Structures are given as structure tokens and as C-alpha cells.
Amino acid sequence: MATTITIADLFPDDHGMILVAKDGVDGLPRHISEVTNGAACGCVCFGCGRRLIARNGGDIRAHSFAHRYEDMVIDCFSSGETALHLRAKEIIASHRRITLPPSFVAGLDGQPIEVTPEVCVALRDVTLEAVVGEVIPDVTATMPDGRRLFIEITNTHPCTTEKIAKLDLMGVEVLEIMVSSYRAVPLDELDDIILDKAPRKLIHSSEAKAKAAEIAGYRQQLEEAKRAEAQRLVGVYRSPSIHNHLKAQTLTEDLVQLGLAEYMDLKDERPSAFIIYRRQWQAVVLDRLYRAQSEFLKPMDIIQSFANAEWPKKEIAYTTSEHSRWIAANIADDFKSPYEEVLAYLSRLHAEGAVYEIKGKGFAMSRELFIRIGAAIEKRERPERRINELKMTFRDIGSLMLPADGRMPSFDAWLKGRAVAVRLSVEQLLIDETGKYTDLTDRMKALYRATLGLKAYKKVDQPEDLVGLPVRNLVNRLMTAIAEKDKREKAEWDARLQRQKAEEETLRKQEAADRVFRIAEAALFWVHDVELFLDTPLPEHNDRTPRELASESYQGFNQAQAILSKIRHAEQAVRAAENLQRDVIGKLWEQAYSRIPRREIADLWPRQSWPELGGAKPLDYCKDEKTLKRCLEVLEDFVASERKRGRR
């Protein structure tokens, strides 16, 4: 049974042993296990064509083919490749077709563009390893349109760069088929793999080459147009026409006065991406950074404000940073877009420590420079600010004066006098840092507060320090006004006290009359003569009458009520005693009529005096339940006595 031969078998194994050779008769591949031992194997080398001997009869050495000793061939590494190429040629020649992969070239954007699709083409004139010029293609063939096709079968090593360069010069189609992943496939099963399935690529394609040339030509046109446009933009950038922006120039001069000249190109007259001088737009950038304080600014924020002012040169206003850098790298190294111009300036400020940057946020002025500018601004504006401060207080004091108080001097004359008083000029006083100016303003404000307080009639000390102002009459008038106001207020207060006392007296009398009236009303129910009761002296109250007690106070009113309460209680007791006496006398009559049968005797008995009652009559003796009980006992004794007399 024939041994199955794979692609891997065509090549020497890991120990350099040749396992497959070419049959010297039919040219077919033979495995070492299929042939007769020794020179009788009848096989030759696929690579060099020399006769081989088979070493497959022993048990010590591995079975393999070897070149004859007399051929002096130390090694032959091309046998496998040649065998593979022969098998590929047989397959291609047998089927007379091959599948070509799609071809691609890089487009203008660098992305691949398909030039030709995958296609199966018919072939003719298939030849194995024919010498063509300086190269030996594995397989050569002719395509239907007459173009020659070189086919390279690659097992482990693709075409070398040198070979590819030579093939390129020949102007032929070159197809490379990679079979390294099919080493275990038997040779008899390689047809579909060689023809269609194995990975392949067109190393050279006339269509791809033509397309590439077309794209290269177009790219060259674009490049030339790009360079021409870049040259035009450079011309715009370098245009010597520069406008002097008055407001920006004033700002520039202000910043110079503040000591910021080092951060601006004051003498640089070169053009830039803006229509105004470099120093002017640089001054605006510095000003924006200062006004932003601790907030971050991005270059685009500044560009937007410049665009609003129409400062960027129109032709380069929208040049991208990428294009700007390309122009600087390839055309003119001084070129910058407006954005790159501002970014470069901010980067310069960053390098000089004037600003700091946080990625993603932008640039902000350093605290040191911010403080430095603030101090410079304060020092520059100090004279004007101070003179305005003094003028305001000066006017405030003058506004309090009336014509009769006199006239204020001119502010300038007064200020000059104050400066002379401290041995300074006006200019020196307005920038003074030794405390003399501060003392002057404090005295002025103290004078204004004092006079304002006097005008408001507040109790403040009379100002003695008039700070060189003729306001003595004003102070005296205000002090006089306060004294007159105090006098009026005292008179009003005294009058108010008098009215209050009169009202209190009227109220007191009214309350006294009300108390007497209430006592009189209460007395109507318990005394017969109210007036007599009200005017009767009371010994227990130092002979004062109830009327006098009630008039004096609420305490006396309560005392009069207590006296009236005693009278009420006594009257109530008398009435209660009389009611009780009537009740018991009624009971006495009832018992008398009940116990004494004879009416005339019953009528007489209560009216008679009885020794048992101490000689008193029962009608007089009987006052309560106790005396009633005693009278009834006497009545029973009388009734019993009468009964005895009647029996006798």
C-alpha cells in the first residue's frame, strides 16, 4: 500500500533527513518506505536531479534518502521546494485556471481601495521554474488577455524584497500563494487549496499599479495645489499691511506703565495672523488673563473675542492647527494660524512663569503676576483715587453749610495748604505712604461725621480740629441749634408732665367718685339711710367716714366694703332670727291648739306668764328650737295638770 505523502514530507525533517524523492522513471514522488534499499531505489533528488540511494534496510539509522558519496553533495535544501512547485504546476496545468485575490491600493486618505475583485482566470502555457531574466518564478503562465502571470508558491518564506523589486521591473502580474498552514495535507488533495483556498495576494498587478499611478498623480496635483495655497496663505500672513488699533495701543501703553513690557514684543514690527500689531493683540491677551483673575482661558476663547473684533486675517482665520503646522514645517517656518499664534504666545508666557496651564481647562495668570499688576494699578491710580476721595468729603462738608456760615475755599487751594502744612507738595501728598495722607483723610472724615452728627442733633463732642476749613460758624450754628432744641424739648417735657399730672388728678377723682358710687349702690340694700351711712364717722378708722375711706384709695374702698359687709351680715342674722322665731311660735300655737281642747284656754295659754319659764310668756320665751322644746314641756305639764283636775 502506497504511503500518503504530505507537503511536510517533501522537506527534510528536523534532523535534515530526506524522506521523499523523485521516481527516476515516471517522475512521481516516492516515500522512503515505498522503495528498494540502496541504489536500486531508482530515485533522484527533486532539487539537484542527482541519483539518490535509499537507506531503509537497517534498524539503527532512521530511514531516509541520501546523495551518493561520489557526487560530493553535502546537503540539498531545494528538493522540497522543487517538489512542491512541481505538484503546484501539475495542478495548475491540469485545471488550467487559478483564482486571483482582489487587489488594493492606498487611497488619498490612506485607506485601501479595491481595484479588482476576486476572480478565477483561465491559464495557458503553464511552465515550472523557467528562467525569466534575472528571476526564476516557481510557475509561469499566460492569462486570457495575454499578460504573463508569475506564481510563487510559498511554504515558509515569502518572496524576498530583492526578488519583488526585480519582478516589479519586469511589468508582469505576480501571484503569491501561501501553503504553510496546509503542511499536513496530502499532495493528492492540494488541488482546491492551490487553485482557490490557500491565502494569496497579488504582489504585482498592472491594474493596481495603474490605479496607484493615477492616485499618485492626483495626489501630486493635490500636493502642488496644497503648496500653492499654502504659499498664498504665507503671503497673506506676511502682508506688511498692519493697522494701528488705537484702543489696543492705549492698552499696550498702559501695560508698559504697569511694568509688563517684558511680556510684549514692543519693537517687533513683523506681521502676524492678525491685522493689528503684535504688541497690541498681546496686550489684549494679557488684559484678558488679568481680568479673568483665577478663571481659566482657552486659546479659542481669546480667538473668539478677536474674531468679534474682526482682527484675524480673513484668508487664514479658519486655518486648522494641523494645516498651520504643515505649512510651518514644509513651506514657511514663521507661519501660524490665529489659533497657533495665540497658543504660541500663551506657551511663551507659560515658559516665562507669567501663566500656568492645566490640561483640559486652559491658561490662567500666575498669582505672583496678578498681585504685581494689581499693586502697579493701585499705585498708578492712587493720586486720582485719593483726590476723588478728598473731594467727596470736601463737598459733603460744604453741603452742610448755609450762606450765613460763610463760603468754602476752592478745593485746590485747600489741598495745597494741607500739603504745605505737612511739608509736602500736592503730588507727594497724593502718593504718600508714610501715613500723612491717611491722617488727613481720617481727620476730614471725623470732621464730616461730627458735623453730620450735630446736624442730626446727636450728642457728639464739638469738633476742635477743623482741618483748615472755615466751618467754625457752621459748628457754632449747629451747636446753637442743638441747645435750642434741648430747650424746646425741656419745655415740651415740662408741659407734658403738667398735662399728665392734671390727667392723673382727674382720673384719680373720677376713680374716687366711682368707688363712692359703688359703695352707695351696695348700701341701698342693707341700710335705711345711705347718706347717713356714708357720712357716719368710724372710730376704728380714726373717725373717717365710709365716703372718705372709699375716696382715698382702693384699700379704703375695701375697708368701706368690709364695714358694709358687717352690716349686711348683722341684718341677715336679725332677719334669720325673726324668721326662726316666727317658725317656732307657729309650731307653739300649733301644739297649743292641738293639746288644749278648749279654744279659749288655748288662745290664752301662750300669752300668760309661767314660773317654769322664769315668769316669761311662752310667746316671748320661745325664740328657737331649744326654747320651743322647753315651752312644749311646760305645755305638756299644763295639759297633764288640767286632766287631773277634771277627774276630780
Secondary structure as UniProt FT lines:
FT   HELIX           8..10
FT   TURN            14..15
FT   STRAND          20..23
FT   TURN            24..26
FT   STRAND          29..31
FT   HELIX           32..34
FT   HELIX           39..41
FT   STRAND          43..44
FT   TURN            46..48
FT   STRAND          51..55
FT   STRAND          64..67
FT   HELIX           69..71
FT   HELIX           79..95
FT   STRAND          97..100
FT   STRAND          103..106
FT   TURN            108..109
FT   STRAND          112..116
FT   STRAND          119..122
FT   STRAND          124..128
FT   TURN            133..134
FT   STRAND          139..142
FT   TURN            144..145
FT   STRAND          148..154
FT   HELIX           161..170
FT   STRAND          173..178
FT   HELIX           180..182
FT   TURN            183..184
FT   HELIX           187..189
FT   HELIX           191..192
FT   HELIX           193..197
FT   STRAND          200..204
FT   HELIX           206..237
FT   HELIX           246..257
FT   TURN            258..259
FT   HELIX           261..263
FT   TURN            266..267
FT   HELIX           278..291
FT   TURN            292..294
FT   HELIX           299..308
FT   TURN            309..310
FT   HELIX           314..316
FT   TURN            317..318
FT   HELIX           321..330
FT   TURN            333..334
FT   HELIX           338..351
FT   TURN            352..353
FT   STRAND          355..358
FT   TURN            359..361
FT   STRAND          362..365
FT   HELIX           367..399
FT   HELIX           403..405
FT   HELIX           411..421
FT   TURN            422..423
FT   HELIX           426..430
FT   HELIX           436..455
FT   TURN            456..457
FT   TURN            467..468
FT   HELIX           472..523
FT   TURN            524..526
FT   HELIX           530..534
FT   HELIX           539..541
FT   TURN            542..543
FT   HELIX           546..552
FT   HELIX           554..595
FT   HELIX           599..604
FT   HELIX           605..607
FT   HELIX           611..613
FT   TURN            614..615
FT   HELIX           618..621
FT   HELIX           625..647
//
